[in-house]
Amino acid sequence: MKYPVGVIIADDEFAIRNSLGKIVSDFKEFDIRTLGFADNGKDAFTLIKKHRPDIAVMDINMPSMDGLEVIRRAAEAGCETRFLILSGYNDFTYAQTAIRYGVKSYFLKPLNIAEFKEQFLKQCREICEQKYGGNDFLPKERALLMNSARELFLNRLVQNNVQRNSGIDLKLSELNLSISNTCSCVVVFNLYTDLSETADLEEINNFYIKPFFEKYPMESWVYDERRILSIFNIDNDLDKAFHDDLRKCMDLIKGKTSFKMAAGVGNVAPNLSQCFNSYLKAQEALSYQIYQTDIDIYDRSLICDKKPAFSKESIDFEPIVSSIVSGDEAGIENYCRLFFNSLFFIKMPPPNFVVGMCLYLNLKVQSRISALYPDMKEHFEALAEEIGMFESIQSLYNHLVNAFKTYSLILKGIGGENNPIIKAAKKYIEENINRIIKAKDVAAHVNLSESYFTIYFKEKTGVNFRDYILKTKIDYAKSLMKSKKNNIGEIAYLTGYQDYRSFSRAFKNETGMSPSDYMNHAD
């Protein structure tokens, strides 16, 4: 039997609401029922009055009604909801007020997930004991709670959230764990991401991994939907026997299931308080999966320590931005191919370097194009899929090329007077009509190079940039002449000409008439 716990989540940021929803749903020993989400205080209060949830996770600073006002009104309405408060403000007065209103926990953003999980679990336990009676828990439910506590502690170890080494021994005893606070190694068993079928990692862990390593002091648990983590007490060196056993275990999983897995092996840490370093090394080794080698056990021997010569400062963004804006698909593909080649200073450079450089390029290009087309910014942001772990280098390359081609397709229909770059350029010209206007100044204003801007302007308007400047100035001069408020010398100055002769020559070339003849004709 799972005890139901009703939850409301309120935050004005979608990403945070979504993440909190996933976090609270991870507590499998309870029947967590997310009763609603709200992006403002008014809606949050409405949900709380309607559903009377056991727990409300809420941001303090929200539109319509702040979190503290929601809590005050909920109390007045007789709601017994327990509040967990999030705040981006490290202001003690907020915390004081929250405590006065009976808030159970107060968290600062960015959220410490391990700390939040610990407090959320505590509240769930207290709620269940209060509503259903702690002494009425069946052995199965007690076992589930104990298992949850073990996993929470182990997660905190690998996330470096255990503050004092001295407290580890006590926790090991309280939770009846099989490992000791000695030399330790973390192994990450990772499910390949190209699988559409959901694997039962609990079954793989309980039927294959745990039984196979019975002779080792170890703890093994499902970390997320793709990973099983194992902590082994092992000698100060990873001997051949351990690698042989790991190989046999991987072969067993491969032979008994339809799922393909890889194992990342970390270095040996001197004690459990340092095992997060082993976990990081295991993850780093496992990242080399992106090269699609034939191996399925990744360890420190694969990790490249050579420093790359290529850096962010080496990237020239102008060609790719130019290709995207002009719809040059061949140019996009050629740029991406050359960019990728420049990253491979060795056969298998560090994947975090390759992925990081691709992420940087994607974000910078997106930022440049969003600046050029501010009205289209939301479209580009919606397409800015995070570049994370990919099945292969080829899929990473394809993602980058396709993202840039998609940007280009979005821009294809934008031309002429509706083009935001052209509109910005023309507005700049109008606002600076009394100055000498140079192409490089307008290009800088719209974040393009001078040479590309003049080509782009002609392509989108059908008019040479210099001809457009001349026509705009002369049209403005004509309007001033018709108003009769200024003499020709003043008009020359107001249209950005330094002397009457230059203005007169330009005016006659454009209209076929001298300024004085035009003024007389205007009469």
Phi, psi and omega in degrees: 000131175254134182274130182286140175227117180272135185227138170244138179238128182226121175199143183280358177254123183301316183300321180290316177302315182297315180295317179297322178299320179290321182297311185290336180282351182284347183276087190291338182285348175247155174270080183286119181247105178281108189275347179168158176240147178221144178253009176207162185294324181297314180292325179298315180296320178299317179296319181294317178297322184285314189261341183050059185292159175289321184226139170236123175260120194216140172282147177286314188265094180230157177294161176073310182202127181286165185300322181294323178292323177299315181297317181299314181292324178297320178296318179296330181275002177081017178283136179260024181297140174267131184254131170248118190256137173251144179211140174270002184249122177272063184242119185298332181296324176298313181298318179300312180297318180299316179297320180298328179276001177087020178297136185280324180211147183232117184242138175269144173275146357292144189289132170279103189297318180298318179295318179297315180300318181299315181290321179297317178299318179300315180295320179299317180298314182296321179298314181294320178295321181290318186275325187244352178089112183300328182284349181270358180298131176284159179307322180297317180293322178296320179296321178295319179295317179296319179297321177296320179295321178298313182296322178298316179294317179295321176299319180294326177298309184285342178267004180061041180249015173263115191286320186233131178298330183295334181276350184292316182301321179296315179297320179301321180286314182300321185266000177056048181276155186271352181259163178239168184276062180231197181306132188220153178222136178259133173241130178253117174266115189245127176282134180297141188279355183272010182270130177273335181277140179278127180269147175271090183292330177300318179294316179299319180293314186283329185261340184237307186288305182301310180298325185291329184254032182300331183284350178258140167294117184204156171233135183223135183209158177281118185274317175204192187290352181238348190229140167248131178251139177229133173251123180250137164278119187216156181301170186288015175207142180279099186281170183297326181299319180294317178297321178297318178295320179295320178298316180296322178296317179296320178296323178297313179299318181295321182283330185265343181233170178264008186259140178263127182231159173229154180241132174254127185252124179275176176281168178276125178264148184293334179201177185291332180293343179254006186289346175297329177295321177295320178297317179297319178293323177297318178295320179297316178297318182294335180296341180288357171305333185300339181273000175051051174283172181279351183277158175232009172238120185245125180227189187295342181295339181273342188287127180270125179257359181288133182281129179289148177277334182280139181221174179301325181293344182278350186278128173257110185278340188303315182297320182287322176297318179299316180294321180294312183295323183272357179074028183270090183295322178297322178294322178297312181296319181295318179298313182296322179296313180294323179297314180297315181301325182290339181280337187269076178283343169222177184298316180230082177294163180306124181304324180295332175290312181296311181295319180298319179292323177293319177297317180298314180299313182299315182292321180292318178295316178300318180296317180296316183288324177296325177291325179286327183234069185300330180291341182257007188305317183295331178291318180291322179296323180294332181269354185281065178298135181296133176274104182241224179285124178247156180299326185204166174299323180297320179291327175295314178300314181299321179300315182295313180298314182294324178298314181291324177292324178294317176305315183296319180296322179299322184279346188302322183277357183266113180211172175057225186293337180274354181288123183296330178292315180295319178298318180293321180294316181293323178296320178298318180297315179299320183284346181237027185297338181271011179240170171282116185260120179252149181301323183295328179289317179292319179300317179296324180296326181257013174063040173235159175288156182299314184295318181288324182300315182296323177293315181297317181299316180294320181296320185274333184251340184079007183235136174298140185301315181295322178294323180293319179299314181299312182297319181297318180293318182291322177297321178293320178297320179299317181295325178291321179296320180292333181283340178065019183268342184229151173276175186296322179298318179292322180295320177302316180293318182291341178258011171090014177264140185278339180213160184296321184298314180298316180297315182298317180296316180295319181297317182291322178298326183276321188252342185082004180229152174283160178303319182293320178297321180295319179295319179294322179293326180294336178294000000 
